[in-house]
Amino acid sequence: MKFDDGIVRKLFFFFFCRPTFIRIFKKKSTEDFQSLPYLMALFSSMLWLYYAMLKKDTILLVTINSFGCVIETTYIAIYIVYATRESRVYIYVPLSITTIALFETQGLTYNN
């Protein structure tokens, strides 16, 4: 895999939410922001990382999506800290479901 503009675009994608989280951090409130886009971005990075683990010579794919998992996890952690109690339910349920689904997929793949 060679370095191309897709990697740069993916980096910009990860940092696109930065102004939102700076606002959340300054106001100490999530206001009307939803957590679903950040959860789906994390799930996307996790799936790409899983795909990269199945293939050979995908060091850039592993690197960029590992970085994405760290960034998106940080965003979600900030969101959880400043979210209302009701909003946290809408974070924990999808996060649990996606994590369980990913582990089940890995288990099915490596057991066969």
Residue pairs with C-beta under 8 A, 6 or more apart in sequence:
1 57
1 58
1 59
1 60
1 61
3 60
7 60
7 64
10 64
10 68
11 64
11 67
13 41
13 68
14 41
14 67
14 68
14 71
14 72
15 71
17 37
17 38
17 41
17 75
20 33
21 75
21 78
21 79
23 31
24 30
24 31
24 33
24 78
24 79
24 82
25 78
25 82
28 82
29 82
30 79
30 82
30 83
30 84
30 87
33 79
34 90
35 76
35 79
35 83
35 87
35 90
35 91
35 94
36 90
36 94
38 72
38 75
38 76
38 79
39 76
39 91
39 94
39 95
39 98
41 68
41 72
42 68
42 69
42 72
42 73
42 76
42 95
42 98
43 98
43 102
44 68
45 65
45 68
45 69
45 72
46 65
46 69
46 98
46 102
47 102
48 61
48 65
48 68
49 61
49 62
49 65
49 66
49 69
50 102
50 105
50 106
51 61
52 58
52 61
52 62
52 65
53 62
54 109
55 61
76 91
76 95
79 91
80 88
80 91
83 91
